[in-house]
Amino acid sequence: MLKSSPLDGLRFAFGTLTVLPVRVHRWDRPAARGGMLTAPVAGLVVGVLSAGPALLLLFLGAGPLLAAVASIAAPAVLTRGLHLDGLADTADGLGSGKPAEDALRIMKQSDIGPFGVITLVLTLLAQVAVLAQLYGGSWARGALAAVVSATAARLALTLAARTGVPAARPEGLGAAVAGVVPKGAALTAAVAVIAAAGAAGACLGGYDAVRTALAVAVAAAVAELLLRRCTRRFGGITGDVFGALAETAATTALVVLALGR
């Protein structure tokens, strides 16, 4: 069996999950395993690049609302909007009420239906509202939230790519990464990301440490509920489902970070 180096995994993660100029040399399953395990690292970079423009705008005198919009726009640009598109398509598929085959066909169509539009609007509004609140209270907490939510979003992909989760189609990203991550490795990645989030939050205080770690844990749990719903409904995962999981986890993490202030 072919082995994959850590660099192959990082290339796979950045090459498939971002628009950053990283060339993917291997598309086999060992490389996909490494890529999905290191997906949170790609999320960390996306989060930092999302917080940067917001902090610059705040420094130049802009308000927290504009900073929040910048923080939400940056990940969309860095992913070509694929996660948002996946969220909309998954919402249309779940909302259609049709059998799995027909729902998957709806998800592959280029247009967006009413379920997708409503889900996109509400999700983006929630994300902007939370970040505007956080940036308004503390630049550091707003930036941390942007980074943590992006990292939690990619952790959801690591967990969704674990063994035992099937692909809904024989082709596409879902088929390429379905079941590539051993369950133990996925759990280890989750524990590591939660611990790292808590450590980052600790820089702002003990309460922030707990809340930040909890935000990642709750985000992973909510994404897991959506994953189970999609696997039952569609028979497995697809690239669109991955996008929906990422946006769901990111939004959940942000909402948890906004509570109790």
C-alpha positions in Angstrom: 0.0 0.0 0.0 1.3 3.4 -0.9 2.3 5.7 1.9 1.7 9.4 2.1 4.1 12.0 3.6 2.8 14.8 5.8 3.6 17.2 3.0 1.4 15.2 0.6 -1.5 15.5 3.1 -1.0 19.3 3.6 -0.9 19.8 -0.2 -4.1 17.8 -0.5 -5.8 19.8 2.2 -4.8 23.2 0.9 -5.2 22.2 -2.7 -8.8 20.9 -2.3 -10.1 23.1 0.5 -8.7 26.5 -0.5 -7.7 28.6 -3.6 -4.2 29.1 -2.2 -1.6 28.3 -4.9 -0.7 24.8 -3.7 -0.2 22.1 -6.2 -1.6 18.7 -5.3 0.8 15.9 -6.6 -1.2 12.9 -5.3 -4.9 12.2 -5.4 -4.9 8.7 -4.0 -6.5 7.6 -0.7 -3.3 7.8 1.4 -2.9 11.4 0.4 -6.6 12.0 1.0 -6.3 10.5 4.4 -3.4 12.9 5.2 -5.4 15.8 3.7 -8.5 15.2 5.8 -6.5 14.8 8.9 -4.7 18.1 8.4 -7.9 19.9 7.2 -8.0 21.9 10.5 -4.6 23.3 9.6 -6.0 24.7 6.4 -8.9 26.0 8.5 -6.4 27.8 10.8 -4.8 29.5 7.8 -8.1 30.5 6.4 -9.2 31.9 9.7 -6.1 34.0 10.1 -6.5 35.3 6.6 -10.1 36.1 7.5 -9.3 38.0 10.7 -6.6 40.0 9.0 -8.8 42.3 6.8 -11.2 42.8 9.6 -8.5 44.0 12.0 -7.1 46.3 9.3 -10.5 47.9 8.8 -10.9 48.4 12.5 -7.5 49.9 12.7 -8.4 52.3 9.9 -11.5 53.4 11.7 -14.2 51.2 10.2 -17.0 49.9 12.4 -17.5 46.3 13.7 -20.2 45.5 11.1 -17.9 46.2 8.2 -15.2 44.2 9.9 -17.6 41.3 10.4 -18.6 41.4 6.7 -14.9 41.3 5.7 -14.3 38.3 8.0 -17.2 36.4 6.4 -16.3 37.4 2.8 -12.7 36.3 3.1 -13.4 32.5 3.6 -15.9 32.6 0.8 -13.2 34.0 -1.5 -10.6 31.6 -0.2 -12.9 28.6 -1.0 -14.5 30.0 -4.2 -17.7 29.9 -2.3 -17.8 26.1 -2.5 -18.8 25.6 1.1 -21.7 28.1 0.8 -22.8 26.5 -2.4 -22.7 23.1 -0.7 -24.8 24.4 2.1 -27.4 25.7 -0.3 -27.5 22.5 -2.4 -27.7 20.3 0.7 -30.6 22.4 2.0 -32.4 22.0 -1.3 -31.8 18.3 -1.2 -33.0 17.8 2.3 -35.9 20.1 1.8 -37.1 18.5 -1.4 -38.7 15.6 0.4 -37.8 13.4 -2.6 -36.1 10.0 -2.6 -32.3 9.9 -2.3 -31.6 9.6 -6.1 -33.9 12.5 -6.9 -32.5 14.6 -4.1 -29.0 14.0 -5.2 -30.0 15.1 -8.7 -31.5 18.3 -7.3 -28.2 19.0 -5.5 -26.2 18.7 -8.7 -28.3 21.3 -10.5 -26.6 24.7 -11.0 -29.5 26.7 -9.7 -30.4 27.3 -6.1 -33.9 26.6 -4.8 -35.9 28.4 -2.0 -34.6 26.2 0.7 -31.0 27.0 -0.3 -31.6 30.7 -0.5 -33.3 30.9 2.9 -30.5 28.8 4.5 -27.8 30.9 2.9 -29.3 34.2 4.0 -30.0 33.1 7.6 -26.5 31.5 7.9 -24.7 34.6 6.6 -26.8 36.9 8.7 -26.0 34.9 11.8 -22.3 34.8 11.1 -22.1 38.6 10.5 -24.2 39.4 13.5 -22.0 37.4 15.8 -18.8 38.7 14.5 -20.1 42.3 14.6 -21.0 41.8 18.3 -17.6 40.3 19.1 -15.5 42.8 17.1 -17.5 45.6 18.8 -16.6 44.3 22.2 -13.0 43.3 21.6 -10.9 43.1 18.5 -9.0 40.2 20.0 -12.1 38.2 20.7 -13.5 38.9 17.2 -10.3 37.8 15.6 -10.1 34.7 17.7 -13.7 33.8 16.8 -12.9 34.1 13.1 -9.9 31.8 13.5 -11.7 29.3 15.7 -14.8 29.1 13.6 -12.8 28.4 10.4 -10.8 25.7 12.1 -13.9 24.1 13.6 -15.4 24.1 10.1 -12.5 22.0 8.8 -12.5 19.7 11.8 -16.0 18.8 10.8 -14.6 17.5 7.5 -12.0 15.4 9.3 -14.7 13.8 11.4 -17.0 13.3 8.3 -14.2 11.5 6.4 -13.8 8.8 9.1 -14.2 5.1 8.4 -17.8 3.9 8.3 -19.2 7.0 6.6 -20.0 6.0 3.0 -20.1 8.1 -0.1 -23.5 8.8 -1.7 -22.0 8.8 -5.2 -19.2 6.8 -6.8 -17.5 10.0 -8.0 -16.7 13.5 -6.7 -14.9 14.7 -3.6 -17.2 12.7 -1.3 -16.2 9.5 -2.9 -12.5 10.5 -2.9 -12.4 11.1 0.9 -15.2 9.0 2.3 -13.9 6.6 5.0 -10.2 7.6 4.6 -9.6 8.7 8.2 -9.5 6.0 10.9 -11.9 6.6 13.7 -9.1 6.8 16.3 -7.2 9.4 14.3 -10.4 11.5 13.8 -11.0 11.5 17.5 -7.4 12.4 18.2 -7.7 15.3 15.8 -10.9 16.5 17.5 -9.3 16.4 20.9 -6.2 18.2 19.7 -8.3 21.0 18.0 -10.5 21.4 21.1 -7.4 21.6 23.3 -5.7 24.1 21.0 -8.8 26.3 20.9 -9.0 26.3 24.7 -5.3 27.2 24.9 -5.9 30.1 22.5 -8.9 31.3 24.5 -6.9 31.1 27.7 -4.8 34.1 26.4 -7.9 36.2 27.0 -8.8 34.6 30.3 -10.0 31.4 32.0 -13.7 31.9 31.0 -12.7 32.4 27.3 -10.6 29.2 27.5 -13.7 27.2 28.5 -16.0 28.9 26.1 -13.6 28.6 23.1 -13.1 24.9 23.7 -16.8 24.4 24.2 -17.5 26.2 20.9 -15.4 23.7 19.0 -16.9 20.8 20.8 -20.5 21.9 20.2 -19.7 22.8 16.6 -18.5 19.2 16.0 -21.5 17.7 17.7 -24.0 19.8 15.6 -22.1 18.9 12.5 -22.3 15.3 13.5 -26.1 15.5 13.7 -26.3 17.0 10.2 -23.9 14.3 8.9 -26.1 11.5 10.3 -29.2 13.2 8.8 -27.5 13.4 5.4 -26.2 9.9 5.4 -29.6 8.6 6.2 -31.3 10.8 3.7 -28.8 10.5 0.8 -27.1 7.2 1.5 -23.8 8.9 2.2 -21.8 12.0 1.9 -21.0 14.2 -1.1 -18.9 17.3 -1.7 -22.0 19.4 -1.1 -22.6 17.7 2.2 -19.0 18.5 3.2 -19.7 22.2 2.4 -22.8 22.1 4.5 -21.0 20.5 7.4 -18.3 23.2 7.3 -20.7 26.1 7.3 -22.8 24.5 10.0 -19.9 24.0 12.2 -18.5 27.5 11.7 -21.9 29.1 12.4 -22.4 27.0 15.5 -19.0 27.8 16.9 -19.7 31.5 16.4 -23.0 31.4 18.1 -21.5 29.6 21.1 -18.8 32.3 21.3 -21.4 35.0 21.3 -23.4 33.6 24.2 -23.0 34.6 27.8 -21.4 38.0 27.2 
